[in-house]
Amino acid sequence: MLKDKYHQHKETVDNFIWRVLQLGSKQGIIFIIFILCAKILVPYDFGIYNYVLAIIFFLVIFGDFGISTATSKYVTEYSLIDKEKLKAVLFNSGILILGLTLLITALTLIIGPSYLKDKYAYVLYLLPLIFLTPMTSLYDGIYRGLKKFKKLAIISVIASFISIIFVYFLVKQYGLIGALIAQNLFYLILLIGLAIGYKEFNFKWNKTVMKEVGKYSFVYGIAVVGNYLFMRFGILILGHYNYIDQIAVYELLNKIFMALVLPFSMLGQVIAPNFTILAAKKDYAKIYQKLKKYTLIFLAAGIILGLLAYFLGPILIRIFFANYYNNLFFEIFIFTVIIFVTNVWSATIDFGITVPTGYASLMAKFYLILGVLGVILSFILLHLFGYIGIIYAFTISSVLMAIGLRLIYFYKIRKKVSNS
């Protein structure tokens, strides 16, 4: 029985295993840096570390702006219908990223000193990530689109293994500054490895590829910005009002839960090419059937994992992160569990079905509206309840995201089935 099921879904299972290994090694290094910082740095410095990372990855959104995700979609399509376009993807998408990252870097250097003040110096250490992160994501999108999960995993494991050598030394020896430098070095090593591993490209300017990738990435980029506004922008607000210790506790819990969500995101990225093909064939009945199945499965998984997290979380935090087992922890914890449940429910469907089937524009509109409302709600609740108001806003936005987007997408696909 199990053997038959495995053969029926062999490609998906194998690719998922390689994706787990790849992202496990990549995110593992990032998580190791994070855990070392939580253990070695005092809570205030740990809060600064997370605040600066939140700033940089907000800027990274505009450096990538959905290009890596759009690349994955079009690589899958081009590999089926146009090999010349496929070879042009890396160079033309890379040009888009380079232009955006130069613009974002220039704006950061101009505006940063007046807005960030004493935090500006820390941001400068991470400026290389504005280019390195989108470029590694671009290569990741190409490998995924071509279903080269095994090769991607091997490269990531090697890069992670090399990085382990210097990560502990830098954090232990240089504290906060060492942690920031370690991030840059890891992404640089990973980018070099990915570049060496992919040679099926040319340096030809292709207006069609740039237009197609750019147009779809713009739509998805808006979705990413919207998502950041309601899920992450509150960290920037907390930092601006100097709630640094509160950032430290929230980010410790949030990063641990995001690590647990990672397998669901990876599964979505593995099945994404399959749904791109189904959408290209206009097989919406099958998409709808799988959508219903996945919705029920991941809703149940989210509730079960959420209950486990609620009962086990305080015990584990008290054992491994005693410095954070305090009143702040108990004020924030239940809300991070709720956010965790909604993310488990939505991660696979968003990454694996909604975007690959061509509905990035739906996600963009919904996330942007929710993002703007989330930011407004954050400011209102901050002034009413203090820092915990930001956590309330995160939770409300996360629940609205999971339920609202799912209902609208169900309606859209159901309509496609009825019309076909």
C-alpha positions in Angstrom: 0.0 0.0 0.0 2.7 2.5 1.1 4.9 1.3 -1.8 2.1 2.0 -4.3 1.5 5.4 -2.9 5.2 6.2 -3.1 5.4 5.2 -6.7 2.3 7.2 -7.5 3.8 10.3 -6.0 7.5 9.4 -6.5 8.6 12.7 -8.2 6.9 14.9 -5.6 8.2 12.8 -2.6 11.8 12.7 -4.0 11.8 16.4 -4.8 10.4 17.2 -1.4 13.1 15.3 0.3 15.8 17.1 -1.6 14.1 20.4 -1.0 14.0 19.6 2.8 17.7 18.9 2.7 18.4 22.1 0.7 16.4 24.5 2.7 17.2 22.7 5.9 20.9 23.3 5.3 20.4 26.9 4.2 17.9 27.9 6.8 19.8 25.8 9.3 22.8 28.1 9.1 20.7 31.2 9.4 18.9 29.6 12.4 22.2 28.6 14.0 23.3 32.3 13.7 20.0 33.3 15.2 20.2 30.8 18.1 23.9 31.7 18.8 22.8 35.3 19.0 19.9 34.5 21.4 22.3 32.5 23.6 25.4 34.7 23.5 24.0 38.3 23.2 22.2 40.1 25.9 18.5 40.5 25.1 18.9 44.2 24.1 21.6 43.4 21.5 19.6 40.4 20.3 16.7 42.8 19.8 18.9 45.2 17.8 20.1 42.2 15.7 16.5 41.3 14.8 15.5 45.0 14.2 18.4 45.5 11.8 17.5 42.3 10.0 13.9 43.4 9.7 15.1 46.6 8.1 17.4 44.8 5.6 14.9 42.2 4.6 12.3 44.9 4.1 14.8 46.5 1.6 15.5 43.1 0.1 11.8 42.8 -0.9 12.2 45.8 -3.2 15.5 44.4 -4.5 13.9 41.1 -5.5 10.2 42.3 -5.9 9.0 38.9 -6.8 11.5 38.3 -9.6 12.8 35.0 -8.2 9.2 33.6 -7.9 8.2 34.8 -11.4 11.4 33.3 -12.7 10.5 29.9 -11.3 7.1 30.1 -13.0 8.5 31.1 -16.4 11.4 28.7 -16.3 9.0 25.9 -16.0 7.0 27.2 -19.0 10.0 28.0 -21.1 11.5 24.6 -20.5 8.4 23.1 -22.2 7.9 25.5 -25.1 11.0 27.7 -25.8 14.6 26.7 -24.9 16.0 30.1 -26.2 13.9 32.0 -23.7 15.0 29.6 -21.0 18.7 30.4 -21.6 17.9 34.2 -21.5 16.2 34.1 -18.1 19.2 34.4 -15.8 20.9 37.3 -17.5 17.7 39.4 -18.0 16.3 38.7 -14.6 19.7 39.4 -13.1 19.7 42.8 -14.8 16.4 43.7 -13.3 17.7 42.7 -9.8 20.9 44.7 -10.3 19.0 47.8 -11.2 16.6 47.5 -8.3 19.3 46.8 -5.7 21.5 49.7 -6.9 18.5 52.0 -6.5 17.6 50.7 -3.1 21.2 50.9 -1.9 21.5 54.5 -3.0 18.2 55.5 -1.2 19.4 53.7 2.0 22.7 55.6 2.0 20.8 58.9 1.5 17.9 58.5 3.8 19.3 56.0 6.4 21.4 58.3 8.6 18.6 60.7 9.4 15.9 58.0 10.0 17.9 55.1 11.6 20.2 57.3 13.6 22.3 55.1 16.0 21.1 51.9 14.2 22.4 53.1 10.8 25.9 51.8 11.4 24.6 48.2 11.9 22.5 48.4 8.7 25.7 49.3 6.7 27.2 45.9 7.7 24.3 44.2 6.0 24.0 46.2 2.9 25.6 43.5 0.7 22.5 41.3 1.4 20.4 43.7 -0.6 22.0 42.2 -3.7 23.2 38.8 -2.5 19.8 37.6 -1.2 17.8 38.4 -4.3 20.4 36.8 -6.5 20.5 33.6 -4.5 16.7 33.6 -4.7 16.9 34.0 -8.5 19.1 31.0 -8.9 16.9 29.1 -6.5 13.9 29.9 -8.7 15.7 28.7 -11.8 16.7 25.4 -10.2 13.2 24.9 -8.8 11.6 25.7 -12.1 13.7 23.1 -13.8 13.0 20.6 -10.9 16.8 20.4 -10.2 16.1 19.9 -6.5 18.9 17.4 -6.0 21.6 19.6 -7.4 20.2 22.6 -5.5 20.3 20.6 -2.3 23.9 19.4 -2.8 25.2 23.0 -3.5 23.3 24.3 -0.4 24.7 21.6 1.9 28.3 22.3 0.8 27.8 26.1 1.2 26.3 25.5 4.7 29.1 23.1 5.7 31.7 25.6 4.7 29.9 28.4 6.6 29.8 26.5 9.8 33.5 26.9 10.1 33.4 30.7 10.6 29.8 31.3 11.9 30.5 30.3 15.6 33.9 32.0 15.6 32.4 35.3 14.3 29.5 35.4 16.7 31.4 34.2 19.7 34.4 36.6 19.1 32.7 39.7 17.7 29.1 39.4 19.0 26.5 41.5 17.2 28.9 42.7 14.5 30.2 39.1 13.9 26.6 37.9 13.5 25.9 40.5 10.8 29.2 39.7 8.9 28.4 35.9 9.1 25.1 36.6 7.2 27.0 38.3 4.4 29.6 35.5 4.1 27.1 32.7 4.0 25.0 34.3 1.2 28.2 35.1 -0.8 29.4 31.5 -0.6 25.9 30.2 -1.5 25.7 32.5 -4.5 29.1 31.4 -5.8 28.1 27.7 -5.5 24.8 28.3 -7.3 26.5 30.2 -10.1 29.1 27.5 -10.6 26.3 24.8 -10.8 24.2 26.5 -13.5 25.7 27.0 -17.0 22.7 26.7 -19.3 22.4 30.5 -20.0 23.6 33.2 -22.3 24.2 36.9 -22.0 21.6 38.0 -24.7 19.2 40.8 -24.0 15.7 39.5 -24.5 12.9 42.1 -24.3 10.1 39.5 -24.2 11.7 37.6 -21.3 12.3 40.8 -19.4 8.8 42.0 -20.0 7.1 38.7 -19.0 9.2 38.1 -15.9 9.1 41.8 -15.0 5.4 42.1 -15.3 4.5 39.0 -13.3 7.2 39.7 -10.7 5.8 43.2 -10.2 2.4 41.8 -9.4 3.9 39.2 -7.0 6.2 41.8 -5.6 3.2 43.9 -4.5 1.9 40.8 -2.8 5.2 40.3 -0.9 5.2 44.0 0.2 1.6 43.6 1.4 2.5 40.5 3.3 5.5 42.2 4.9 3.3 45.2 5.9 0.9 43.1 7.9 3.3 40.4 9.1 6.6 42.2 9.7 6.4 46.0 9.4 5.3 46.2 13.0 8.8 45.2 14.0 10.1 48.4 12.4 7.4 50.3 14.3 8.5 48.7 17.6 12.1 49.5 16.9 11.3 53.1 16.0 9.7 53.5 19.5 12.6 51.6 21.1 10.7 48.5 22.2 13.9 46.5 21.7 13.4 43.9 24.5 9.9 43.2 23.1 11.3 42.6 19.7 13.8 40.1 21.1 11.1 38.0 22.7 8.7 38.2 19.8 11.3 37.4 17.2 12.7 34.4 19.3 9.2 32.9 19.3 8.4 33.9 15.7 11.7 32.5 14.3 11.2 29.2 16.0 7.6 28.9 14.7 8.7 29.9 11.2 11.3 27.1 11.3 8.4 24.7 12.0 6.4 26.2 9.0 9.4 25.8 6.7 8.5 22.2 5.6 5.0 23.3 4.5 6.6 26.1 2.4 9.0 23.7 0.9 6.3 21.3 0.0 4.5 24.2 -1.8 7.7 25.0 -3.8 8.0 21.3 -4.7 4.5 21.0 -6.0 4.4 24.4 -7.7 5.7 23.3 -11.1 3.0 20.6 -11.2 0.3 23.2 -10.7 1.9 25.6 -13.3 1.5 22.7 -15.8 -2.1 22.1 -14.7 -2.9 25.8 -15.1 -1.2 25.8 -18.6 -3.4 22.8 -19.6 -6.5 24.6 -18.1 -7.3 21.6 -15.9 -9.1 23.7 -13.3 -11.2 20.7 -12.1 -8.1 18.9 -10.9 -6.7 22.1 -9.3 -10.0 22.6 -7.5 -10.1 19.0 -6.3 -6.5 19.2 -5.0 -7.2 22.6 -3.4 -10.1 21.2 -1.3 -8.0 18.3 -0.2 -5.0 20.4 0.7 -7.1 22.9 2.6 -8.6 20.3 4.9 -5.3 18.5 5.5 -3.3 21.7 6.4 -6.1 23.1 8.5 -6.0 20.0 10.6 -2.2 20.0 10.7 -2.1 23.6 11.8 -4.6 22.9 14.7 -2.7 19.8 15.9 0.7 21.5 15.7 -0.7 24.6 17.4 -2.0 22.6 20.4 1.4 20.8 20.7 3.2 24.2 20.6 0.9 25.7 23.2 1.6 23.0 25.8 5.3 22.3 25.0 6.5 25.8 24.1 6.8 27.2 27.6 8.7 24.2 28.8 11.2 24.3 26.0 11.7 28.1 26.3 12.3 27.7 30.1 14.9 25.0 29.5 16.8 26.5 26.5 16.2 30.2 26.7 15.8 31.0 30.4 16.6 34.7 29.9 13.4 35.1 27.8 11.1 33.1 30.2 9.5 36.2 31.7 6.3 38.3 31.8 6.9 39.4 28.2 7.0 35.8 27.1 3.6 35.0 28.6 2.1 38.2 27.2 3.2 37.4 23.6 3.2 33.6 23.4 -0.4 32.8 22.7 -0.6 35.2 19.8 2.5 33.7 18.2 0.8 30.3 18.4 -2.3 31.6 16.6 -0.1 33.1 13.9 1.8 29.8 13.6 -1.5 27.9 13.0 -2.6 30.2 10.2 0.8 30.0 8.6 0.8 26.2 8.6 -2.6 26.3 7.0 -1.7 28.7 4.2 2.0 28.2 3.4 1.7 25.2 1.1 -1.4 26.5 -0.7 0.1 30.0 -1.3 3.5 28.8 -2.5 2.3 25.6 -4.3 -1.1 26.5 -5.8 -2.2 30.2 -5.7 0.9 31.8 -7.3 1.9 29.0 -9.7 -1.7 28.9 -11.2 -1.4 32.6 -12.2 -3.2 34.2 -9.3 -0.4 36.3 -8.0 -2.4 39.4 -8.9 -5.2 38.2 -6.6 -2.7 37.7 -3.8 -1.1 41.1 -4.5 -4.4 43.0 -4.3 -5.5 41.2 -1.1 -2.2 41.4 0.6 -1.7 45.1 -0.3 -5.1 46.1 1.1 -4.6 43.9 4.2 -1.0 45.3 4.6 -2.2 48.9 4.5 -5.0 48.1 7.0 -2.5 46.2 9.1 -0.1 49.2 9.4 -3.0 51.5 10.3 -4.2 49.0 12.8 -0.7 48.7 14.3 -0.4 52.4 14.9 -4.0 52.6 16.4 -3.5 49.6 18.7 0.0 50.7 19.7 -1.4 54.0 21.0 -4.3 52.2 22.7 -2.5 49.3 24.3 1.3 50.0 24.0 3.6 47.4 22.4 1.1 44.5 22.7 -1.1 46.4 20.3 1.4 45.6 17.5 1.1 41.9 18.4 -2.7 42.2 18.3 -2.4 43.7 14.8 -0.1 40.9 13.7 -2.5 38.2 14.9 -5.7 39.8 13.5 -4.0 40.3 10.1 -2.7 36.8 10.0 -6.1 35.3 10.6 -7.8 37.6 8.0 -5.1 36.6 5.5 -5.6 32.8 6.0 -9.4 32.9 5.8 -10.0 35.8 3.4 -7.5 34.8 0.6 -8.6 31.2 0.8 -12.3 32.0 0.3 -11.6 34.3 -2.6 -9.3 31.8 -4.4 -11.9 29.0 -3.9 -14.5 31.2 -5.5 -12.2 32.1 -8.5 -11.2 28.5 -9.2 -14.8 27.2 -8.7 -15.9 29.8 -11.3 -13.2 28.5 -13.8 -14.5 25.0 -13.3 -18.1 26.0 -14.0 -17.1 27.9 -17.2 -14.9 25.1 -18.6 
